[in-house]
Amino acid sequence: MSKGAVILAVVAVALADKLAPVPLPVAILHSQQVNPDEFGAHSSDFEAENGIKFQFAGNEGVGGGSNMAGSWRYTWLHLNYTWLHLSYTWLHLSYTYLHLSYTWLHLSYACLHLST
């Protein structure tokens, strides 16, 4: 029975190593929410470190419901690519032969902006 428990523990540790890592949480940089007042006015402003940002404000409609206007943004792809960086040291002197920093692709795409 103890051999079975040891084998089971070893297998469990080996399988746990193969599992996908848990992604790190995304920090919230700014979050402010104003709940509806007696006239139905409300707003929200939110920004996270991964590029998601949205803002909206609204009020209660005459016939009920809510009239809102706002915008949101999400950074879809941002690549920073250094092509070649060489550093050459000769006799305690630091000499950079070639240093090229090149942004291969930087795409910031606003998917939707609504305003009424």
C-alpha positions as CSV (number, residue, x, y, z in Angstrom):
1,M,0.0,0.0,0.0
2,S,2.8,2.5,0.8
3,K,4.5,1.6,-2.5
4,G,1.3,2.5,-4.3
5,A,1.1,5.8,-2.4
6,V,4.7,6.7,-3.3
7,I,4.2,5.9,-6.9
8,L,1.0,7.9,-7.0
9,A,2.8,10.9,-5.4
10,V,5.6,10.7,-8.0
11,V,3.1,10.4,-10.8
12,A,1.2,13.4,-9.4
13,V,4.3,15.5,-9.2
14,A,5.4,14.6,-12.7
15,L,2.0,15.4,-14.1
16,A,1.8,18.7,-12.2
17,D,5.0,19.8,-13.9
18,K,3.4,19.3,-17.3
19,L,0.4,21.4,-16.6
20,A,0.1,24.9,-18.2
21,P,1.3,27.7,-16.0
22,V,-1.3,29.9,-14.4
23,P,-1.3,33.3,-16.1
24,L,-0.4,36.2,-13.9
25,P,-3.2,38.5,-13.0
26,V,-3.6,41.8,-14.8
27,A,-3.2,44.9,-12.6
28,I,-6.0,47.5,-12.6
29,L,-4.5,50.9,-13.1
30,H,-7.6,53.0,-12.6
31,S,-11.2,52.2,-11.7
32,Q,-13.9,54.7,-10.8
33,Q,-17.6,54.1,-10.8
34,V,-20.4,56.6,-10.0
35,N,-23.6,54.7,-9.3
36,P,-27.0,56.3,-10.5
37,D,-28.1,59.3,-8.5
38,E,-31.7,60.5,-8.0
39,F,-31.8,61.6,-11.7
40,G,-30.2,58.4,-13.1
41,A,-26.9,60.0,-13.9
42,H,-24.0,57.4,-13.8
43,S,-20.5,56.9,-15.2
44,S,-17.6,54.5,-15.2
45,D,-13.9,54.8,-16.0
46,F,-11.6,51.8,-16.1
47,E,-8.0,51.1,-17.2
48,A,-5.9,47.9,-16.9
49,E,-2.1,47.3,-17.5
50,N,-2.8,45.1,-20.6
51,G,-4.2,48.1,-22.6
52,I,-7.9,47.7,-22.0
53,K,-9.5,51.1,-21.2
54,F,-13.2,52.1,-21.3
55,Q,-15.1,55.2,-20.2
56,F,-18.8,55.9,-20.4
57,A,-21.4,58.2,-18.9
58,G,-25.1,58.3,-19.1
59,N,-28.5,59.2,-17.6
60,E,-32.0,57.8,-17.3
61,G,-34.0,58.2,-20.5
62,V,-37.4,60.0,-20.5
63,G,-39.3,56.8,-21.3
64,G,-37.1,54.7,-19.0
65,G,-33.9,52.9,-20.0
66,S,-30.6,54.6,-20.1
67,N,-28.9,56.9,-22.6
68,M,-25.1,56.4,-22.6
69,A,-22.1,57.6,-24.5
70,G,-18.5,56.4,-24.2
71,S,-15.5,54.8,-25.7
72,W,-13.2,51.8,-25.2
73,R,-9.7,50.9,-26.3
74,Y,-7.7,47.7,-26.5
75,T,-4.1,47.3,-27.7
76,W,-4.2,44.4,-30.0
77,L,-0.5,43.8,-30.9
78,H,2.7,45.5,-29.8
79,L,6.0,43.9,-30.9
80,N,9.4,45.4,-30.1
81,Y,12.2,43.6,-31.9
82,T,15.9,44.2,-31.6
83,W,17.6,42.9,-34.7
84,L,21.3,43.0,-33.8
85,H,23.3,44.2,-30.8
86,L,27.0,43.5,-30.6
87,S,29.3,44.6,-27.8
88,Y,33.1,44.1,-28.1
89,T,35.5,44.6,-25.2
90,W,39.2,44.8,-25.8
91,L,41.7,45.6,-23.0
92,H,39.0,46.8,-20.6
93,L,37.6,49.2,-23.1
94,S,34.0,48.8,-24.1
95,Y,33.4,49.3,-27.8
96,T,30.1,48.8,-29.5
97,Y,30.6,47.7,-33.0
98,L,27.0,47.7,-34.1
99,H,23.9,48.4,-32.2
100,L,20.7,48.4,-34.1
101,S,17.4,48.7,-32.3
102,Y,14.5,48.2,-34.7
103,T,10.8,48.1,-34.1
104,W,9.6,45.4,-36.4
105,L,5.9,45.9,-35.9
106,H,3.9,48.2,-33.7
107,L,0.2,48.1,-34.2
108,S,-2.2,50.0,-32.1
109,Y,-5.7,49.5,-33.3
110,A,-8.8,51.1,-31.9
111,C,-11.6,48.6,-32.7
112,L,-14.6,50.7,-31.8
113,H,-15.4,54.2,-30.7
114,L,-19.0,55.1,-30.1
115,S,-20.2,58.6,-29.2
116,T,-23.8,59.8,-29.2
